Amino acid sequence: MGQIKVVHTSDWHLGKRLYRKDREEEHLLFLNWLVGHLESQSADVLVIAGDIFDSPTPAHSALKNYYDFLKKVNDLGVQTVVISGNHDSQGLIAAPKNLLKDNKTHLYPRLETELRKNICHLNINGNDLWIKSLPYFRNYELIKLASELDMFDEELPREEVFKNTLKRFFEYWPEEATKNKMLLSHHVFGDYAATGSEHFIGLSGIESVSIDWLKGNTDYAALGHIHKYQALSQEPPSIYTGSPLQMRFSESKQKHISNMIFDNGLISHEKVEIPVFRELVQVKTNSQTYESDIEKKLKNVQGELLPYVEVQMEMLESRTGMVDIVKELCSKLDCELLSFLPILKEKDTIEPESIGANELNVVELFKRFYKEKYPQSEAVPTYLEQHFKALIDESGDEDS
């Protein structure tokens, strides 16, 4: 019996913007690289673990790039299995299902209550591969599944019902599925380490899905949602590949996919680096040494596209025009300043506010608006100010 070569990727976030900057050029470079990688590896199967798009209503260009990619992969003879993530529209992921049913693309947009319908069976050169799909799901979908399995008990805590239902889901396989079994899921599993650029998702009473529930029930767990590559377990191998691009300045520039080989019940896997197409550079400096600090940080920048820069600068006092000075310096160094975060050093250090380079006064304007709207209040409540800053952050550096 021969081998089955599988490539695992996730969290593309096609259509994503960073401080209003379109990232389509980076995504196209990644998609073209991935097509080349599949060809060079003679891959049999590609699995995409959710968050194909950054929005439930992606731009036409993002849709076109996705469908063009699927066609190229199909032309290579590679089977593709796709599940939806929390950023995706289930309806949109499902939309081309009938058009692609005679193709080599298999779409699993939602959790099905009939367990067999969640499983993709592929025959690769006489070898069976079984892929159990667990797309991003909400509490009500799990309740529907529990009811269908006759496991919903009003007297039990909701947490207990969810745990029992998920355990049953992971245990189920058709009788003929004896080896080469994979889980493909977009959710939070085990003791994951978030990057800060993921939207929180969870279940009532369950912080994450236990890896222990997978033991003995799958040979490999191909996971999506967390943007940093990490191996949660080796028994079974449970891998988050992370996003192919940096989602925010604080993330590592190095991104990965996973190659795996199923060989008659045995499995091996390796971490593969994705080239850096555009580097997001974060510079922490002060008003005295910022020029040399920025030059030093940009000295060994990777990627064929113009790098984007965020500068966090400690200052003893406000300096009019500083953002323009830094912008000009970055321009001379062949990069573009997207975010400037002044940190005023007084008696106590003030934490930086994540504000775009063109939106430096928006928090102060919000405070003034609030004061005018509610003159009886002494200041904006802390929780409200924090939520407002989070909204600013999401508007330009939205996380997934």
Summary of the structure (lengths in Angstrom):
residues: 400
radius of gyration: 23.5
end to end distance: 40.3
largest distance: 77.3
contacts: 1277
relative contact order: 0.12
helix: 30%
strand: 28%
